[in-house]
């Protein structure tokens, strides 16, 4: 069985990353692709489910896993840990499942060191004005919080050139299709095609007497 591909997807808040990943997964069965579920030490929110949104553990358990080098990447954000289980990622990839890591540029740097073959996609908004409009349109944050998110977004976007692919999410359907094109292109690379069609390749290149 061919191994699955590991994809890093990053974007500033409001660029549409989560919506694009959700739409992609809805169109493909779970045995083809899945998004990684992180471990976290923060408390679950009312609409969050264990094993669906996060794996919720305490600080002591998380720090034990850090000591065991059990995370592909992890970070501490506002006093809480977030991390991606290396064992879970390896298990899915061995099953031939493509896995998406919804992480920021700092997590992406950690992943590249451990998995150089991982492919990365950065998603940008069509303009800074549109990004702000989307954040305001959520109706979830105060002006102060939105201003902070905008400052953070500019910092995050400065790391776009560390990624393999760049998508501008102006038209949602077009952006989604561009992600699909990337996934298809990765599957058609020579190394993977040779693995997939070993018998055919040997037959095509066999010398006749």
C-alpha positions in Angstrom: 0.0 0.0 0.0 1.2 3.5 -0.8 1.8 5.8 2.1 -0.4 8.8 2.5 0.9 12.3 2.0 1.3 14.8 4.9 0.1 18.3 4.1 0.6 21.5 6.2 -2.1 24.1 5.7 -1.6 27.6 7.2 -3.3 30.9 6.9 -4.1 34.0 8.9 -7.4 34.0 10.8 -10.1 35.0 8.3 -8.5 33.7 5.2 -10.9 30.8 4.9 -8.6 27.9 5.7 -11.0 26.0 8.0 -13.9 26.4 5.5 -11.7 25.1 2.6 -10.5 22.1 4.6 -14.1 21.2 5.7 -15.4 21.5 2.1 -12.5 19.3 0.9 -13.2 16.6 3.5 -16.9 16.6 2.8 -16.2 15.5 -0.8 -13.8 12.7 0.1 -14.3 9.7 2.3 -12.3 9.5 5.6 -10.2 6.6 4.2 -8.8 8.9 1.6 -8.0 12.0 3.7 -8.5 13.4 7.1 -7.5 16.4 9.2 -5.3 15.8 12.2 -7.0 16.2 15.6 -4.7 17.9 18.1 -4.2 17.3 21.8 -4.8 20.3 24.1 -4.7 21.2 27.7 -7.5 23.8 27.5 -11.0 23.1 28.7 -13.5 22.0 26.0 -16.0 24.6 24.9 -19.8 23.8 25.0 -19.9 22.6 21.3 -16.7 20.6 21.3 -16.4 16.8 21.5 -13.6 14.6 22.7 -11.9 13.0 19.7 -13.7 15.1 17.2 -12.4 18.6 17.8 -9.5 17.9 20.2 -8.1 15.3 22.6 -8.4 17.0 25.9 -5.7 16.2 28.5 -4.1 17.9 31.5 -0.8 19.7 31.7 0.9 16.9 33.5 0.0 14.4 30.8 1.0 16.8 28.0 4.4 17.5 29.5 4.9 13.7 29.9 4.3 13.3 26.2 6.7 16.2 25.4 9.4 14.4 27.4 8.7 11.3 25.4 9.0 13.2 22.1 5.5 12.1 21.3 4.5 15.2 19.3 5.2 16.0 15.7 4.8 19.7 16.7 3.5 21.5 19.8 3.1 25.0 21.1 2.0 26.9 24.2 -0.7 29.5 23.5 -2.1 31.7 26.3 -1.0 29.2 29.0 -2.4 26.1 27.2 -0.6 23.5 25.2 -1.6 22.3 21.7 0.2 19.5 19.9 0.0 16.9 17.1 0.5 13.3 18.0 3.3 11.7 16.0 2.0 8.2 16.5 -1.5 9.1 15.2 -0.1 10.8 12.1 2.2 7.8 11.3 -0.7 5.4 11.7 -2.9 7.3 9.2 -0.1 7.7 6.7 0.7 4.0 6.8 -3.0 3.3 6.0 -2.5 5.3 2.8 -4.6 8.3 4.1 -3.6 11.8 3.3 -3.4 13.9 6.5 -3.9 17.7 6.8 -2.2 19.6 9.6 -4.1 22.9 10.3 -1.2 24.7 12.0 0.6 28.0 12.0 4.0 28.8 10.5 5.8 28.0 13.7 4.3 24.5 13.9 5.1 24.1 10.2 8.8 24.8 10.8 8.8 22.0 13.5 7.1 19.6 11.1 9.5 20.2 8.3 12.4 19.3 10.5 10.9 15.9 11.4 9.1 15.2 8.1 11.0 16.9 5.2 8.7 15.2 2.7 5.6 17.1 4.0 4.0 19.4 1.5 2.8 22.8 2.6 0.1 25.2 1.4 -0.3 28.8 2.5 -3.7 30.5 2.0 -3.9 34.3 1.6 -6.9 36.7 1.4 -7.3 38.8 -1.7 -6.6 42.0 0.2 -6.1 43.3 3.7 -9.4 45.1 3.5 -11.2 41.8 2.7 -9.5 40.0 5.6 -10.7 42.7 8.0 -14.2 42.6 6.5 -14.4 38.8 7.1 -13.2 39.1 10.7 -15.8 41.8 11.4 -18.4 39.7 9.6 -18.0 36.9 12.0 -19.6 39.1 14.7 -17.6 37.2 17.4 -15.0 39.7 18.4 -14.6 43.2 19.7 -12.9 45.9 17.8 -9.8 45.5 20.0 -9.7 41.8 19.4 -10.1 42.3 15.7 -7.2 44.9 15.7 -5.0 42.3 17.4 -5.9 39.6 14.9 -5.1 41.9 12.1 -1.7 42.7 13.5 -1.0 38.9 14.0 -2.3 38.2 10.5 0.3 40.6 9.0 3.1 38.8 10.9 1.8 35.4 9.9 1.5 36.3 6.2 5.2 37.4 6.1 6.1 33.7 6.2 4.2 32.7 3.0 7.5 32.1 1.1 8.4 29.2 3.4 5.6 27.1 1.8 5.5 25.0 -1.3 2.2 26.3 -2.6 0.4 29.6 -2.4 -3.4 30.1 -2.9 -5.3 33.3 -2.9 -8.8 32.7 -1.5 -10.7 35.3 -3.5 -13.3 32.9 -5.1 -14.0 30.0 -2.7 -14.7 27.4 -5.4 -11.6 28.3 -7.3 -9.4 28.1 -4.2 -10.9 24.7 -3.4 -10.3 23.5 -6.9 -6.7 24.7 -6.7 -6.1 22.6 -3.5 -7.6 19.6 -5.3 -5.1 20.2 -8.2 -2.2 20.2 -5.7 -3.3 16.9 -4.2 -3.7 15.3 -7.6 -0.3 16.6 -8.8 1.4 15.1 -5.7 -0.2 11.7 -6.4 1.0 11.8 -10.1 4.6 12.3 -9.2 7.0 9.8 -10.8 8.0 8.1 -7.6 4.4 7.4 -6.5 3.3 6.3 -10.0 6.2 3.8 -10.2 5.1 2.4 -6.9 1.5 2.2 -7.9 2.2 0.6 -11.3 5.2 -1.6 -10.7 3.9 -4.5 -12.7 3.0 -2.3 -15.6 6.4 -0.6 -15.6 8.2 -3.9 -15.7 6.1 -5.1 -18.5 6.5 -1.9 -20.6 10.3 -1.9 -20.1 10.8 -5.7 -20.5 13.2 -6.6 -23.3 11.8 -9.0 -25.9 14.0 -12.0 -27.1 
